[in-house]
Amino acid sequence: MKHLNFAIFLWVAFTLAGSQSVFAGDNDPLFVNMTTDDDYRSSLAIAVSKAMFERGHPLTIFFNDRGILVTAKQNGEKFKGQQATLTELTAAGAMLIACPKCMKHYHIEASDLLAGITVGNAQVTGDALFKANTRTLSW
């Protein structure tokens, strides 16, 4: 009987949880945490971000760990395609944030960031991450 009660509890819990929409609303913000400088993975992260932005989702991409390397002008040849798309995104109103500790670790100055990228802090990053109904992805 104990196992039956637990099974019923699980069924009710999953049924109730399933009745809640897990899909994003038409204008829910997207916060992408990009930690990679791998060519394929960074291209994919940026392409998916761009596609969601074009569908009307306000976009923030947070570049940290090795992902910060993609944002540096000094790496322009290596990340030519990614940087072209990031430039398009900033021009269109997407928010791109660079992790300041990661910049320091990888010896990237603010002046070396692509135009339009904001050096993050708790306020800037937190405002984007904790905006109501924000969805997150990570690469």
TORTOR-842611 format. One line per field, with one value per atom (N, C-alpha, C, CB): residue number from 1; z, x, y; residue in one letter. Coordinates in Angstrom, 1 decimal, padded with zeros to 4 digits. Glycine has a CB too. Layout:
<rs>
num: c(NUM  ...) .
c3: c(Z  ...) .
c1: c(X  ...) .
c2: c(Y  ...) .
residuo: c(a  ...) .
</rs>
This chain:
<rs>
num: c(1  1  1  1  2  2  2  2  3  3  3  3  4  4  4  4  5  5  5  5  6  6  6  6  7  7  7  7  8  8  8  8  9  9  9  9  10  10  10  10  11  11  11  11  12  12  12  12  13  13  13  13  14  14  14  14  15  15  15  15  16  16  16  16  17  17  17  17  18  18  18  18  19  19  19  19  20  20  20  20  21  21  21  21  22  22  22  22  23  23  23  23  24  24  24  24  25  25  25  25  26  26  26  26  27  27  27  27  28  28  28  28  29  29  29  29  30  30  30  30  31  31  31  31  32  32  32  32  33  33  33  33  34  34  34  34  35  35  35  35  36  36  36  36  37  37  37  37  38  38  38  38  39  39  39  39  40  40  40  40  41  41  41  41  42  42  42  42  43  43  43  43  44  44  44  44  45  45  45  45  46  46  46  46  47  47  47  47  48  48  48  48  49  49  49  49  50  50  50  50  51  51  51  51  52  52  52  52  53  53  53  53  54  54  54  54  55  55  55  55  56  56  56  56  57  57  57  57  58  58  58  58  59  59  59  59  60  60  60  60  61  61  61  61  62  62  62  62  63  63  63  63  64  64  64  64  65  65  65  65  66  66  66  66  67  67  67  67  68  68  68  68  69  69  69  69  70  70  70  70  71  71  71  71  72  72  72  72  73  73  73  73  74  74  74  74  75  75  75  75  76  76  76  76  77  77  77  77  78  78  78  78  79  79  79  79  80  80  80  80  81  81  81  81  82  82  82  82  83  83  83  83  84  84  84  84  85  85  85  85  86  86  86  86  87  87  87  87  88  88  88  88  89  89  89  89  90  90  90  90  91  91  91  91  92  92  92  92  93  93  93  93  94  94  94  94  95  95  95  95  96  96  96  96  97  97  97  97  98  98  98  98  99  99  99  99  100  100  100  100  101  101  101  101  102  102  102  102  103  103  103  103  104  104  104  104  105  105  105  105  106  106  106  106  107  107  107  107  108  108  108  108  109  109  109  109  110  110  110  110  111  111  111  111  112  112  112  112  113  113  113  113  114  114  114  114  115  115  115  115  116  116  116  116  117  117  117  117  118  118  118  118  119  119  119  119  120  120  120  120  121  121  121  121  122  122  122  122  123  123  123  123  124  124  124  124  125  125  125  125  126  126  126  126  127  127  127  127  128  128  128  128  129  129  129  129  130  130  130  130  131  131  131  131  132  132  132  132  133  133  133  133  134  134  134  134  135  135  135  135  136  136  136  136  137  137  137  137  138  138  138  138  139  139  139  139) .
c3: c(000.0  000.0  000.0  001.2  000.7  000.8  -000.6  001.8  -001.4  -002.7  -003.6  -003.3  -003.5  -004.3  -004.0  -004.0  -002.7  -002.3  -002.9  -000.8  -002.9  -003.5  -005.0  -003.1  -005.6  -007.1  -007.4  -007.6  -006.6  -006.9  -006.7  -005.9  -005.6  -005.4  -006.6  -004.1  -007.1  -008.2  -009.4  -008.5  -009.7  -010.8  -010.7  -010.9  -009.5  -009.3  -009.5  -007.9  -008.9  -009.0  -010.5  -008.2  -011.2  -012.6  -013.5  -013.2  -013.2  -013.9  -013.7  -013.5  -012.4  -012.1  -012.7  -010.6  -012.6  -013.2  -014.7  -012.8  -015.3  -016.8  -017.2  -017.2  -016.4  -016.8  -016.9  -015.8  -016.3  -016.4  -017.7  -015.2  -018.5  -019.7  -019.5  -020.5  -020.2  -020.1  -021.3  -020.0  -022.2  -023.4  -023.1  -024.5  -023.7  -023.5  -024.2  -024.1  -023.6  -024.2  -025.4  -023.2  -026.2  -027.4  -027.2  -028.1  -026.1  -025.9  -024.6  -025.7  -024.1  -023.0  -023.3  -022.5  -022.4  -022.7  -022.6  -021.6  -023.4  -023.4  -022.9  -024.8  -021.9  -021.4  -021.8  -019.8  -022.6  -023.0  -022.3  -024.5  -021.6  -020.9  -021.8  -019.5  -022.4  -023.4  -022.8  -024.7  -022.5  -021.9  -022.8  -020.7  -024.1  -025.0  -026.1  -025.7  -026.5  -027.6  -028.7  -027.3  -028.6  -029.6  -030.8  -029.1  -032.0  -033.2  -033.5  -034.4  -033.5  -033.7  -032.6  -033.9  -031.4  -030.3  -030.1  -029.0  -030.3  -030.2  -031.4  -030.2  -032.6  -033.7  -033.5  -035.0  -032.9  -032.7  -031.6  -032.2  -030.5  -029.5  -030.0  -028.3  -030.8  -031.4  -032.4  -032.0  -033.3  -034.3  -033.6  -035.2  -032.6  -031.9  -031.2  -030.9  -030.6  -030.0  -031.0  -029.3  -032.1  -033.2  -033.6  -034.3  -033.8  -034.3  -033.3  -034.5  -032.0  -031.0  -030.9  -029.6  -031.1  -031.1  -032.3  -031.2  -033.4  -034.6  -034.4  -035.8  -033.5  -033.3  -032.2  -032.8  -031.8  -030.8  -029.4  -031.0  -029.1  -027.7  -027.4  -027.4  -026.4  -026.0  -025.6  -024.8  -026.1  -025.9  -025.2  -027.3  -024.2  -023.6  -023.7  -022.0  -024.2  -024.2  -023.2  -025.6  -022.2  -021.2  -021.6  -019.8  -021.9  -022.3  -021.1  -023.4  -020.7  -019.6  -019.9  -018.3  -019.0  -019.2  -020.6  -019.0  -021.3  -022.6  -023.7  -023.1  -023.4  -024.3  -024.5  -023.8  -023.5  -023.6  -024.8  -022.3  -025.1  -026.2  -027.6  -026.3  -027.7  -029.0  -029.1  -029.0  -028.1  -028.1  -028.3  -026.8  -028.3  -028.4  -029.8  -027.7  -030.2  -031.5  -031.9  -031.6  -030.9  -031.2  -031.8  -030.0  -031.6  -032.1  -033.3  -031.0  -034.0  -035.1  -036.2  -035.6  -036.6  -037.7  -037.3  -038.1  -036.1  -035.7  -035.6  -034.4  -035.1  -034.9  -035.8  -033.4  -037.0  -038.0  -038.2  -039.4  -038.4  -038.5  -037.2  -038.9  -036.1  -034.9  -034.6  -033.7  -034.8  -034.5  -035.4  -034.6  -036.7  -037.6  -037.1  -039.0  -036.6  -036.1  -034.8  -035.9  -033.9  -032.7  -033.0  -031.8  -034.0  -034.4  -034.9  -035.5  -035.6  -036.1  -034.9  -037.1  -034.0  -032.8  -032.0  -032.0  -031.7  -030.9  -031.7  -030.6  -033.0  -033.7  -033.7  -035.2  -033.6  -033.6  -032.2  -034.1  -031.1  -029.8  -028.8  -029.9  -029.2  -028.2  -027.2  -028.9  -026.0  -024.9  -024.8  -023.5  -025.0  -024.9  -023.7  -026.2  -022.8  -021.6  -021.5  -020.4  -021.1  -020.9  -019.4  -021.6  -019.0  -017.6  -017.3  -017.3  -016.4  -016.1  -015.5  -015.2  -014.7  -014.1  -015.2  -013.0  -016.2  -017.3  -018.2  -018.1  -018.4  -019.2  -018.6  -019.3  -017.3  -016.6  -016.7  -015.1  -016.5  -016.5  -017.9  -016.2  -019.0  -020.3  -021.0  -021.2  -020.1  -020.6  -021.7  -021.0  -021.5  -022.5  -021.9  -023.0  -022.5  -022.0  -022.6  -022.5  -021.9  -022.4  -023.8  -021.4  -024.1  -025.4  -026.5  -025.4  -026.1  -027.1  -027.4  -026.6  -026.6  -026.9  -028.2  -025.7  -028.8  -030.0  -029.5  -030.6  -030.4  -030.1  -029.7  -031.4  -028.7  -028.2  -027.1  -029.3  -026.8  -025.7  -024.4  -025.9  -023.4  -022.1  -021.1  -021.5  -020.4  -019.3  -018.2  -018.9  -017.8  -016.8  -015.4  -016.8  -014.6  -013.1  -012.5  -012.7  -011.2  -010.6  -011.0  -009.1  -011.1  -011.5  -012.9  -011.3  -013.9  -015.3  -015.6  -016.2  -015.1  -015.3  -014.6  -014.9  -013.4  -012.6  -013.2  -011.2  -013.6  -014.2  -015.4  -014.7  -016.2  -017.4  -017.0  -018.4  -016.1  -015.7  -015.0  -014.9  -014.1  -013.2  -013.7  -011.9  -015.0  -015.5  -015.6  -016.9  -015.3  -015.2  -016.5  -015.0  -016.3  -017.4  -018.3  -018.2  -017.8  -018.6  -018.7  -018.0  -019.9  -020.1  -020.3  -021.4  -020.0  -020.1  -020.9  -018.7  -021.6  -022.3  -021.9  -023.8  -022.1  -021.8  -022.8  -020.3  -023.2  -024.1  -023.5  -025.5) .
c1: c(000.8  000.0  000.9  -000.9  002.0  002.9  003.4  004.0  003.8  004.3  003.2  004.9  002.0  000.8  000.6  -000.4  000.6  000.4  001.5  000.4  002.7  003.8  003.7  005.2  003.3  003.0  001.9  002.7  000.9  -000.2  000.3  -001.4  001.0  001.6  002.5  002.5  003.3  004.2  003.3  005.1  002.3  001.4  000.7  000.3  000.2  -000.4  000.6  -001.1  001.8  002.8  003.2  004.0  003.4  003.8  002.6  004.3  001.4  000.3  000.1  -001.0  000.2  000.1  001.3  000.1  002.5  003.7  003.5  005.0  003.0  002.8  001.8  002.4  000.9  -000.1  000.4  -001.3  001.6  002.2  003.0  003.2  002.9  003.6  005.1  003.1  005.9  007.4  007.9  008.0  007.1  007.5  007.6  006.5  008.5  008.7  007.5  010.0  007.2  006.2  006.8  005.7  006.0  006.5  007.6  005.3  007.6  008.6  009.4  007.9  009.5  010.4  011.8  010.1  012.6  014.0  014.8  014.5  015.9  016.8  018.2  016.9  018.7  020.1  020.9  020.0  021.9  022.8  024.2  023.0  024.6  025.9  026.9  025.8  027.8  028.8  030.1  028.8  030.6  031.9  032.9  031.7  032.6  033.5  034.1  032.7  035.3  035.9  036.1  037.3  035.5  035.5  034.8  034.9  035.4  034.8  033.3  035.6  033.1  031.8  030.8  031.8  031.2  030.2  029.9  030.8  030.9  030.7  029.8  032.0  030.0  029.2  027.8  029.7  027.6  026.2  025.6  026.3  026.2  025.7  025.2  026.7  026.0  025.7  024.6  026.9  024.6  023.5  022.2  023.9  022.1  020.9  020.4  021.0  021.3  020.9  020.3  022.2  021.0  020.5  019.1  021.5  018.9  017.6  016.5  017.7  016.8  015.8  015.5  016.2  016.6  016.4  015.6  017.8  015.8  015.0  013.5  015.6  013.3  011.9  011.2  011.8  011.9  011.3  011.7  009.9  012.7  013.1  014.2  013.5  014.0  015.2  016.3  014.8  017.5  018.7  019.8  019.2  020.4  021.6  022.5  021.4  023.8  024.8  025.9  025.4  026.1  027.2  028.4  026.6  029.5  030.7  031.6  031.4  031.9  032.8  033.7  032.0  034.6  035.7  036.2  035.1  036.4  037.1  036.2  037.5  034.9  034.0  034.4  032.6  035.1  035.5  036.5  036.2  037.2  038.2  037.5  039.0  036.3  035.5  035.2  034.2  035.2  034.8  036.0  034.1  037.2  038.4  038.8  039.5  038.9  039.3  040.6  039.5  041.5  042.8  042.6  043.7  041.4  041.1  040.2  040.5  040.2  039.3  039.4  039.4  040.6  040.8  040.2  042.3  040.5  040.1  038.6  040.8  037.9  036.5  035.8  036.2  036.2  035.7  034.1  036.3  033.6  032.2  031.4  031.9  031.9  031.2  031.2  031.9  032.3  032.4  031.5  033.8  031.4  030.4  029.0  030.6  028.6  027.3  027.1  027.0  028.1  027.9  027.8  029.2  028.5  028.4  026.9  029.4  026.4  025.0  024.0  024.6  024.3  023.4  023.4  023.7  024.6  024.6  024.0  026.1  024.2  023.6  022.0  024.1  021.5  020.1  019.5  019.8  020.3  019.8  020.0  018.4  020.7  021.0  022.0  021.5  021.9  022.9  024.0  022.1  025.2  026.3  027.2  027.2  027.5  028.2  029.4  027.2  030.5  031.8  032.1  033.0  032.5  032.9  034.2  033.0  034.2  035.4  036.6  035.2  036.2  037.3  037.9  036.7  037.1  037.6  038.4  036.4  038.1  038.9  040.3  038.2  040.3  041.6  042.4  041.3  041.7  042.4  043.1  041.5  042.3  042.8  043.5  041.7  043.8  044.5  043.8  045.9  042.5  041.7  041.3  040.5  041.7  041.3  040.0  042.4  039.3  038.0  038.1  037.4  039.2  039.4  039.5  040.6  039.8  040.0  038.6  041.0  037.6  036.3  035.7  035.4  034.9  034.1  033.2  033.3  033.0  032.1  030.7  031.9  030.2  028.8  028.8  028.1  029.9  030.0  030.2  031.1  029.4  029.4  030.3  028.0  031.2  031.9  030.9  033.2  030.7  029.7  030.1  029.4  029.1  029.2  027.9  029.4  027.8  026.7  025.4  026.8  025.3  024.1  023.7  024.2  024.6  024.3  023.9  025.5  024.7  024.5  023.3  025.7  023.1  021.9  020.6  022.1  020.6  019.4  019.0  019.6  019.9  019.6  019.2  020.7  019.9  019.7  018.4  020.8  018.0  016.9  015.7  017.2  015.7  014.5  013.3  014.8  012.1  011.0  010.9  009.7  010.6  010.4  011.6  009.3  012.8  014.0  014.2  015.2  014.6  015.0  016.5  014.3  017.2  018.6  019.1  019.2  020.2  020.9  022.4  020.7  023.1  024.6  025.3  024.8  026.5  027.4  028.8  027.4) .
c2: c(-001.2  000.0  001.3  000.0  001.2  002.3  002.7  002.0  001.7  001.9  002.5  000.6  002.0  002.5  004.0  001.6  004.3  005.7  006.6  005.9  006.2  006.9  007.0  006.3  006.0  006.0  007.0  004.6  007.0  008.0  009.4  007.7  009.6  010.9  011.4  010.9  010.5  010.8  011.1  009.7  010.4  010.6  012.0  009.5  012.3  013.6  014.7  013.7  014.6  015.6  015.8  015.2  014.8  014.9  015.5  013.6  015.1  015.6  017.1  014.9  017.5  019.0  019.7  019.2  019.2  019.9  019.9  019.1  018.9  018.9  019.9  017.5  020.3  021.3  022.7  021.2  022.9  024.2  024.3  024.5  025.4  025.5  025.6  026.7  024.9  025.0  025.7  023.6  026.2  026.9  028.4  026.6  029.0  030.5  031.2  030.9  032.3  033.2  033.9  034.2  034.5  035.1  036.2  035.8  036.8  037.9  037.6  039.2  036.4  036.1  036.3  034.7  037.0  037.3  036.0  038.2  036.0  034.8  035.3  034.2  034.6  034.9  033.7  035.1  033.9  032.9  033.0  032.9  032.0  031.9  031.2  031.2  031.9  031.3  031.2  032.1  030.0  029.8  029.2  028.8  029.1  028.4  029.3  027.2  028.9  029.5  028.5  030.2  027.3  026.3  026.9  025.0  026.7  027.4  026.9  027.0  025.6  025.1  025.5  023.6  025.2  025.5  027.0  025.0  027.9  029.3  029.8  030.1  029.2  029.6  029.1  028.9  028.0  027.4  028.3  026.0  028.6  029.5  030.8  029.7  031.4  032.7  032.6  033.4  031.6  031.4  031.1  030.2  030.3  030.0  031.3  028.9  032.0  033.3  034.3  033.9  034.4  035.3  034.9  035.3  033.6  033.1  033.4  031.6  033.2  033.6  035.1  033.0  035.9  037.3  037.7  038.0  037.1  037.5  037.0  036.8  036.1  035.7  036.6  034.3  037.6  038.6  038.5  038.5  037.6  037.4  038.4  036.0  039.3  040.1  039.3  041.1  039.6  038.7  039.4  038.3  038.6  038.9  037.7  039.2  038.0  036.9  037.3  036.7  036.5  036.7  035.9  036.4  036.5  035.8  035.7  036.6  034.4  034.2  033.0  034.0  032.8  031.8  032.0  030.3  030.9  031.1  031.7  029.7  031.9  032.6  034.0  032.5  034.6  036.0  036.2  036.4  035.1  035.3  035.6  034.0  035.1  035.4  036.9  034.6  037.6  039.0  040.0  039.4  039.5  040.3  040.6  039.7  041.9  042.3  041.6  043.8  041.4  040.8  039.3  040.7  038.8  037.4  037.5  036.5  038.6  038.8  037.9  040.2  037.5  036.6  035.2  036.5  034.7  033.4  033.3  033.0  034.4  034.4  035.4  034.7  035.4  036.4  036.3  036.2  035.1  034.9  035.2  033.5  034.7  035.0  036.5  034.2  037.2  038.6  039.4  039.1  039.0  039.7  039.6  039.1  038.4  038.2  039.0  036.7  039.0  039.8  041.3  039.5  041.7  043.1  043.4  043.5  042.5  042.7  042.7  041.5  041.8  041.7  043.0  040.5  043.5  044.7  045.9  045.1  046.0  047.0  046.9  047.0  045.7  045.5  045.6  044.1  045.8  046.0  044.9  046.3  043.8  042.7  043.2  041.5  042.7  043.1  042.0  043.2  042.4  041.5  042.0  041.5  041.0  041.4  040.5  041.1  041.2  040.5  040.4  041.3  039.2  039.0  039.7  037.5  040.6  041.4  040.5  042.5  039.6  038.7  037.8  037.8  037.4  036.6  037.4  035.9  038.7  039.6  039.7  041.0  039.9  040.0  038.7  040.4  037.6  036.3  036.1  035.2  036.4  036.2  037.4  035.8  038.4  039.6  040.4  039.3  040.6  041.4  042.7  040.6  043.8  045.1  045.5  046.1  046.4  046.9  047.4  047.9  048.1  048.7  047.7  049.6  046.4  045.3  044.6  044.3  044.9  044.3  044.9  044.5  044.1  044.5  045.7  043.4  046.6  047.7  047.2  048.7  047.9  047.5  046.5  047.0  045.9  044.9  045.6  043.8  045.3  046.0  045.1  046.2  045.8  045.1  044.9  045.8  043.7  043.3  043.7  041.9  043.7  043.9  043.2  045.4  043.2  042.5  043.1  042.5  044.4  045.1  044.8  046.7  045.0  044.8  043.3  045.2  042.4  041.0  040.5  040.2  040.9  040.5  041.0  041.0  042.3  042.8  042.0  044.2  041.5  040.7  039.3  040.7  038.7  037.3  037.1  036.8  038.1  037.9  038.7  038.3  039.1  039.8  038.7  040.4  039.2  038.3  037.4  039.1  036.1  035.2  034.9  035.7  035.2  035.0  033.5  035.7  033.1  031.7  031.7  031.1  030.6  030.6  029.4  030.5  029.6  028.5  028.7  028.6  027.6  027.7  026.8  027.2  027.4  026.7  026.8  027.3) .
residuo: c(m  m  m  m  k  k  k  k  h  h  h  h  l  l  l  l  n  n  n  n  f  f  f  f  a  a  a  a  i  i  i  i  f  f  f  f  l  l  l  l  w  w  w  w  v  v  v  v  a  a  a  a  f  f  f  f  t  t  t  t  l  l  l  l  a  a  a  a  g  g  g  g  s  s  s  s  q  q  q  q  s  s  s  s  v  v  v  v  f  f  f  f  a  a  a  a  g  g  g  g  d  d  d  d  n  n  n  n  d  d  d  d  p  p  p  p  l  l  l  l  f  f  f  f  v  v  v  v  n  n  n  n  m  m  m  m  t  t  t  t  t  t  t  t  d  d  d  d  d  d  d  d  d  d  d  d  y  y  y  y  r  r  r  r  s  s  s  s  s  s  s  s  l  l  l  l  a  a  a  a  i  i  i  i  a  a  a  a  v  v  v  v  s  s  s  s  k  k  k  k  a  a  a  a  m  m  m  m  f  f  f  f  e  e  e  e  r  r  r  r  g  g  g  g  h  h  h  h  p  p  p  p  l  l  l  l  t  t  t  t  i  i  i  i  f  f  f  f  f  f  f  f  n  n  n  n  d  d  d  d  r  r  r  r  g  g  g  g  i  i  i  i  l  l  l  l  v  v  v  v  t  t  t  t  a  a  a  a  k  k  k  k  q  q  q  q  n  n  n  n  g  g  g  g  e  e  e  e  k  k  k  k  f  f  f  f  k  k  k  k  g  g  g  g  q  q  q  q  q  q  q  q  a  a  a  a  t  t  t  t  l  l  l  l  t  t  t  t  e  e  e  e  l  l  l  l  t  t  t  t  a  a  a  a  a  a  a  a  g  g  g  g  a  a  a  a  m  m  m  m  l  l  l  l  i  i  i  i  a  a  a  a  c  c  c  c  p  p  p  p  k  k  k  k  c  c  c  c  m  m  m  m  k  k  k  k  h  h  h  h  y  y  y  y  h  h  h  h  i  i  i  i  e  e  e  e  a  a  a  a  s  s  s  s  d  d  d  d  l  l  l  l  l  l  l  l  a  a  a  a  g  g  g  g  i  i  i  i  t  t  t  t  v  v  v  v  g  g  g  g  n  n  n  n  a  a  a  a  q  q  q  q  v  v  v  v  t  t  t  t  g  g  g  g  d  d  d  d  a  a  a  a  l  l  l  l  f  f  f  f  k  k  k  k  a  a  a  a  n  n  n  n  t  t  t  t  r  r  r  r  t  t  t  t  l  l  l  l  s  s  s  s  w  w  w  w) .
</rs>
